[in-house]
Amino acid sequence: MTRTPPFARYAVIVSCQAQPDSPLFGPDPMARMAQAAALGGAAGIRANGPDDIRAVTAAVDLPVIGIWKTGAPDGVYITPGLADALAVADAGAAVVGLDATERPRPDGSCAAELIAHVHAERDVLVMADIDTVAAGLAAADAGADLIATTLSGYTPATANGSVEPDFALVEQLAAKVAAPVIAEGRLRTGADLCRAFDAGAYAVVVGTAITNPAAITRALIAEAGGSSR
């Protein structure tokens, strides 16, 4: 049986993550980013890695969806194994996010086994990051507490070059699963958020459009016609 999420319906969750090549990389900058998001009204934070999760949970009184990107970037990348998931939970995450696509996992297990093991080992919710309706249904059947569209567009099965959020996937999942559906991936505007909620999303996760200044700057320059004016 799935459990009630630690954030209300229509919540906006902010993903506070930075790559190693970013000046914002590291626990302290991400904790400050989380504080800024909280001041803006975020209802939760998504954070990567035990160090960042600990820093964020110490900095803000918001539920944290914790992940750990330890897998291969071209494969199962987000919290691929039980040790990763338990480390995320022990760092203070209220929700453990993990890759629940149908791709092969590094240890040969399946997403359903990982979901079951996390629930058995720790008193946390599990959010299944999926890419297709089939993966979402399988994750829901395995007992995932939340189903997120995070990986649509980022797996071989779904890589179609679209820069738009996968609203169709949100709508299809919301009609088929009892677990709350979380819209995540390429959400950039208030209109995107409204459309996701209208499609049936329980909550949304927004990252790049809020917490990646380099990407925001590039997008604004490109929209203005480049820097040649």
N, C-alpha and C positions, 0 to 999 in steps of 0.2 A: 504494500500500500504506500502510495506516495504521501509525502508530508507537506504541510503548508510552507510556502516560501518565506524567508525572513524579510521580505519586502512586499509592499502592497501592490495591488494591480495598478497598471499604468506607470510603474516605477521606471525611472531613467537611471540606469547603472552605467558608471563611467569606467572604461578600461584604462587603467594607468599602467602603461607598459612602455619601455624604451629599449631599443636595440643597442648592443655594445658600442656602435659607432656614433651614438647620440650623446651630446653633452649632458642630457638628462638621465643617462643610464645610472642606475644604482639606487639603493634603498632610500637615501635621504631625499633626492629629487622626486622620487615617486611618492614618498609620504607627503611632501609638500604639494605635489600635484593632486593627491587625494584630498588634502585639506582645501585646496582651491575648488575642487569639484563639489565637496560638501557645502562650502559656502554658496555655491551656485544652485544647490537644491538636489544634488545627486542622492539617490536612495540606497546606493550600494556601490561598491568598487570591485572591479576585476583586476587582479594582480598576479604577476608571474614570479614564481620562485619563492622558497621559504624566507629568504632574507627580506625581499620586498614585502611579502605578506606580513611578516612580523612588524616591520616598520609602519606599514599602513594601518594595521590593527591598533598599534600604539598611538597613532596620530589622529584617527577619526573614530567616532562611535557609529560606524556603519557596518552592516554585514559585508563580508568580503567573499567573493567567488575566487577561489585560489586555483591556479594551474601551475604546471611546471613544464616548460618546453625543453625536454631532455632528449627527445627522439630525433630522428633524421628529418631535416626540413622537407625532404621530398616524400616522406612517408608519414607514419603515425608519430606526430611531433608533440602533441599536447598531452602531458601526463600519461605516458604510454604504459607504465607498469604500476604494480601495487606499492612498491617502495616509494615511488614518486608521489602517489596519491596520499599515502600515510604521512609523508613529510609535509605535504601541503596542509593536511588536516591538523597536524601537530603544531604548525606555525600559527594557527589561529583562524584558518578559513572556516566560515560557516557552511560553505558549499564547495565541494571539490568538483572542478570542471575537468572533463577528460574526453579524449577522442573516442567517439563511439561509431565511427564509420565502419564499413565492412572490409576495410583494408587489412592485410596481414599485420599482426603486432610483432614487435621485436622478439618477445618471449614465446610466441606461438599460441598465446591465449586468445580469447575472444572478448569483446567489450562486455558481453553479458556476465562473464566470469569476474571481470574486474569490478563491475558495478556491485555484484553480490559480495565480493570480498571486502570492498570498502565499507559497505553497510554493516557487515559482520564485525569488522575491526574497529570502526570509529562511529561515534554518534554525530554524523554529519549528513547533509543532503548531497546528492550527486546530480550534477548537471551534465547531460550527454551532449557533446558538440557533434552535430551530425551534418551530412551533406545532401541526403536524399530522403524521400518519404519512407522508403523501405528501411533505411537505417534508423529513422526516427521511430517507426513502429516497433522495430526490434528492441531499441533501447527502452521504450515505454513498457514493452512486455517483460523486459529484464528488471524492471523496477526503478528506473531512473526517475528522480523526483522532478526534474526539469528537462525539457528538450529544447536545445538551442540550435539555430540555423547557422551557426558560426562558420562551418566549413563548406557551405555551398559556394561553389565557384573556385575552390582551392584544392580540389581533388581531381584526379583524372576523369572520374565519372561525371563531373560537373563543370569542368573548366571550359567555359564558352566565351570568355573574354568580356562578359557583361560588367559594366561599372555600376549597375543598379542593384539595390537590395533584392533579395529573392522573396518578394511578397507572395508569390504563388505557393512557395514551399510553406511559408507561415500559414497561409489560409488552409492548405491541404492538411497540414499536421493538426491545426486547431480543430478541424472537423473530425479527426480520426482518433486523437489520443485524449485521455483524461488528464494527463499531466500538463501543467502550465507550459505553454510554448513561449520561448524567449527569442525575439528577433535580434539577430546580431549579424553584422557584416555589411559594410558599405553604406550604412545609414549616415546621412550628412546634414539633413535639414529638418526643421520642425514639420514640414510637410511629409517627409519620409516617416517620421515618428507617428504622425496621425494616421498615415496609410497603414503602417504596421499594426497599430492598435485596431484599426477598422478591419484588418484581415484576421484578427483574433489573437494577436500577441498579448500575453499577460504582462510582459515587461519588455524593455529594450536595453541592449548594451551598445553604447557608442564609444568608440576609441579615437581613431585617427582624427576625426573632425573636431575633437576637443583637445586631445592631449599630444598631438604631434605637430609642433610649430613649424618644422621644416616642410612637412607635407602641406600644411595649410598655406604657408607662404608660396610654395610652388604653384598650388592650385589657383590662388588669387592672381598671381602674375600671369599664369596661362590664360585665365579668364579675361584678363585685361588686355590680352593681345601680346603678351611677352614684355620683355624689358627694353624693347627697341624704340619705344615712343619718345 
